[in-house]
Amino acid sequence: QVQLVESGGGLVQAGGSLRLSCAASGSIFSIHAMGWYRQAPGKQRELVATATTGGYTNYAESVKGRFTISRDNAKNTVSLQMNSLKPEDTAVYYCNAAIVTMETRHLYHYWGQGTQVTVSS
């Protein structure tokens, strides 16, 4: 079993900052990409940012220059520092990780339970 546990969501005023964290645990052989997605009401889930084990990062155009993704490979964690938040950043944010499990040695994508981020204007 593999679990992703997120923390750090909340309510913030426009222009403020929040930091999201996600920790992977369980029967993990290796972790490849980790990242964050978000889903606003009535919209499809979209990529926010991803980071590979080797440090390559990818961001949605809408968050470039404002959000920073970082990983601690030794601790199996990924964080998202969100600055200069806008009301349109309001969404449920989900952690995602591509993990090879100990049992099967196959790659699966796992999701966290989601954490609400609300930005007031």
C-alpha positions, 0 to 999 in steps of 0.5 A: 500500500502507498499513501500520499498525505497532503497538508498546508491548504487554507484561506488566504487573501489575494497577494498572500502565500501558502505552502503545500506539502505532500509525503509519500509512504508505504511499500515504495521501491522508487519514486519518479515524478511528483507533482501538484494538480488542481481542480476548481469547481466546474472545471477539469483537473489541471497540472500545476507543477511537476518535478522529476527525481533528477530535478527537472521541473515543469509549471503551468503557464498561469503559475510560472514566476509565482509558484515553486515546486521542490522535492526531498528525495530522501524523505519522499516529499514534495512541496509547493510554495505559492506566492502572489496568490490570486482568486483564480488559484482557488481550487482543491490541490492534489498531490500526484506521484509516479511510484514503483511499488515493492510488491509488483515493481510496476509503475503506478500513479497515486493521488492524495486526498486533496487540500482546499486552497481558497484565495479571497479578493 
